[in-house]
């Protein structure tokens, strides 16, 4: 099943209260899409909130727009629970019970759909959309809502982060067409939004970056580069994990590196970000370990110590760079 | 005088041999624009080359496209000398005599025009274009030439580098409209071009980056950040100056930094890149020292030792961050 945005808009027009759910470890696309839709629904007189259960990363704070809440009781009668940028309950960990409160349940996502454990009343998946923000843009237009400055800012953040600033090969003509529209919104300033997202790195984070880069491991004649962010390093540098977000791009910027991996040691597990440059399929590697994603940007999780996770993953990465 | 692209296209259609000149210290917009136009002219059966006098930066090597030459005698009778992305003879240092050989002289640029010392037969300046590549795109269409893959790659490189990957506030709806077109060209892959430009940093350059960042100076309560690339540092790190190109962006990514300056000690002089984040006008600062550029991205040159250049410039930068 893949419902049309027109039919989803028709359903949503008839609904008065919505809780919108971004995935855990929220990123610019998840939060930007949720807040943009929340603002659009509010402009139609509906009660709407974005339901989160973790702190918003500092560089995305401007995407809250007064929409986020950690308390689902903010709406008494939830007519719709809507999941954005994800499609299964393990991506809204800690909020599953709240999500179940929705009389209707919906999902709009651009990730490839695995086995979802939720019975959605409506569902739209567009794996060819570079960002969920692109789909939300279309939905907002189907709702008949004008793109105002706040919505444009949220959707610009969503699309620019998920496309790697229009460089990744998920970017399409449509990505540029949609973003082009934002420049017609009074007051829109791509540089100001971009500076909020990218240009608030702390000096501490810069120091941590230096340490991560100088400790990189290389395999397969330099085609595989592996970095790690441990809890010990975060403590030493007075940093939080979200300050290491850009590190995988730095790893990929190295000449000759085809596959990059960044191991992130959280308090619960080891999360790994994987990237491919020209030909390697890192989604296939992630799948081996129960993860997933896109061909050139994927991820997986290990419930083992860091050393064990590396021992298991690195040989698969080495295989992936052998053409 | 500001000739229309239509009239310039009319002139160019009647001409059989063209030497195209990018500015010294060529960047992606200069070389990408020159090669794109060169390829377009060749597809019309004309003799065309891009005349350079310095090595092409490694990350831009794919923009040569068989177009570049360091020998202007490659064309015997130069019907047109065409300057792109610059508008005065001090920007084509070492090639002024060759430029004079053109029976006609033209200029197409997106920089604000200062006092030019050349008598151009045609001239087009579009300071509102984010990149000269945007103007060349229009010119190529006026010439009736189809945008093929090589041309799309050159113009994508031109526009994406000069807009800071569509983040700088010179970016417009038109920037996105033009780039959107490239996705309709068979084989176009933004990621592949982007990887060629940005993802071939050497490990040595990464090391140098660490050294530059750890030696940054801050002034005006951290609002002004100043970095330097000296000849000694280049020697120590086995790097060339073009490998430090991205450093000014790294400086600007620091929280609280409003103005960034990168002093580049060449064998001849001190070149300074200046950037503003939200409100500071660095073009005005550059002008004080005989330089120029855009409000948020400008540059100037000092014929003094590094320490003297810093002493002169830093107080002006401190003034520029006082609102």
Contacts between the chains, C-beta under 8 A, distances in Angstrom:
chain1	res1	chain2	res2	distance
A	160	B	166	7.3
A	160	B	167	7.1
A	164	B	194	7.8
A	165	B	165	3.7
A	165	B	166	6.2
A	165	B	167	6.0
A	166	B	160	7.3
A	166	B	165	6.2
A	166	B	166	5.0
A	166	B	179	7.4
A	166	B	190	6.8
A	167	B	160	7.2
A	167	B	165	6.0
A	167	B	190	5.9
A	167	B	191	6.2
A	167	B	194	3.8
A	167	B	198	7.5
A	168	B	190	7.4
A	168	B	191	5.5
A	168	B	194	7.9
A	169	B	189	5.6
A	169	B	190	6.1
A	169	B	191	3.6
A	169	B	192	7.4
A	171	B	183	7.6
A	171	B	190	5.3
A	171	B	191	7.8
A	172	B	183	5.7
A	173	B	180	4.2
A	173	B	181	7.5
A	173	B	183	4.1
A	173	B	184	6.3
A	174	B	180	8.0
A	176	B	176	4.1
A	176	B	177	7.1
A	176	B	179	5.4
A	176	B	180	3.7
A	176	B	183	7.5
A	177	B	176	7.2
A	177	B	177	7.7
A	177	B	180	5.6
A	179	B	166	7.4
A	179	B	176	5.4
A	180	B	173	4.2
A	180	B	174	7.9
A	180	B	176	3.7
A	180	B	177	5.5
A	180	B	180	7.2
A	181	B	173	7.4
A	183	B	171	7.6
A	183	B	172	5.7
A	183	B	173	4.1
A	183	B	176	7.5
A	184	B	173	6.3
A	189	B	169	5.6
A	190	B	166	6.8
A	190	B	167	5.9
A	190	B	168	7.5
A	190	B	169	6.1
A	190	B	171	5.4
A	191	B	167	6.2
A	191	B	168	5.5
A	191	B	169	3.6
A	191	B	171	7.8
A	191	B	296	7.1
A	192	B	169	7.4
A	192	B	278	6.7
A	194	B	164	7.8
A	194	B	167	3.8
A	194	B	168	7.9
A	195	B	277	5.4
A	195	B	278	6.6
A	198	B	167	7.5
A	198	B	253	5.9
A	199	B	252	5.6
A	199	B	253	4.9
A	199	B	254	7.4
A	199	B	255	7.5
A	199	B	257	7.5
A	199	B	277	6.1
A	200	B	253	7.9
A	200	B	255	4.2
A	201	B	253	4.7
A	201	B	254	5.7
A	201	B	255	6.0
A	202	B	254	7.7
A	202	B	255	5.4
A	203	B	254	6.4
A	203	B	255	7.7
A	206	B	213	5.7
A	206	B	250	8.0
A	206	B	254	6.6
A	207	B	214	7.8
A	210	B	210	4.6
A	210	B	213	6.7
A	210	B	214	6.5
A	213	B	206	5.7
A	213	B	210	6.6
A	214	B	207	7.7
A	214	B	210	6.6
A	250	B	206	8.0
A	252	B	199	5.6
A	253	B	198	5.9
A	253	B	199	4.9
A	253	B	200	7.9
A	253	B	201	4.7
A	254	B	199	7.4
A	254	B	201	5.7
A	254	B	202	7.6
A	254	B	203	6.3
A	254	B	206	6.6
A	255	B	199	7.5
A	255	B	200	4.3
A	255	B	201	6.0
A	255	B	202	5.3
A	255	B	203	7.7
A	257	B	199	7.5
A	277	B	195	5.5
A	277	B	199	6.2
A	278	B	192	6.7
A	278	B	195	6.6
A	296	B	191	7.0
